Amino acid sequence: MHKVDNNLMKFPITSYVVFVHNQTIGAHAPQFEKIDDAENFANSMRATTSLTVSEPIPVIMTEQIKAELTTSD
């Protein structure tokens, strides 16, 4: 029977995003390193504006791609 490596199933949370929407302006999605900062921002926006504000949503890294940078001198 095939054995699943549980470490491969744990993708790291890299940041948190809060979606903010206004019918006239459109959408904006600031990103935060810490969940507490994202929650404080979302709660403050809800308390002080009439904008539509989401709960913080985790951004999860599903793959890592490394590429060499080239310069033309």
N, C-alpha and C positions, 0 to 999 in steps of 0.2 A: 504494500500500500504506500502511496506517495505521502511524504511528510511535508507539511507546510511550515515554513520558517516564519514564526510570528513577528520577528523583527522587521521583516519586509512589509508587513501590513501596517506598521505604525509610521504614518507620514507626519513630519513636524509642522506645527503651526508657525508660520513665519511672521504673521502680523494679523491685525483685525481691521476690517473696513466697516464704515458706517455710511449707508446710502442716505442722501438728503435730496429731496425733490421739491421743486416749486413749479407750478403749472406754467408760469411765464418764463422763468429762467432755464428750467430743465433740471437735469440731475447732476449731482456732484458726489464723489465718493472719497472722502479723506481716509487715510490709512494711518493706523497707530501700532506702535511696537507692543504696547501692553494693553491687556483687556481692561484694566481699571481706567486708563486714559480714554479708551474708546467709549466705555460706559458713561464716564463723566461728561464727555463731549455730547453724546446722544441725549442724555438727560437734560443737560443745559440747553441744548437746541430746542427740545420739546417744551421746556419751561418758559423760554424767552421769545420763541417765534411761533408762527403758524405753519411752518414747513412740515412736510411729511418726513419722518426720520425713522430709519430701521434700527433694530437691535444690532449690536456689533456681530459681525459675521467673520469667522476665522478664515484666513487665507492659508491654504495648505499646499506645501511644496510636494508635487507628485513626481517630479523628475528634476534632475540637476544636469545642466548642460554647460560644459566649460569649453570656451573657444579661445584660441590664441589671438591676441590683438596684433594687427600689422600696422606699421606706419610707413609712410612714403616720404622719405627725406631726400 
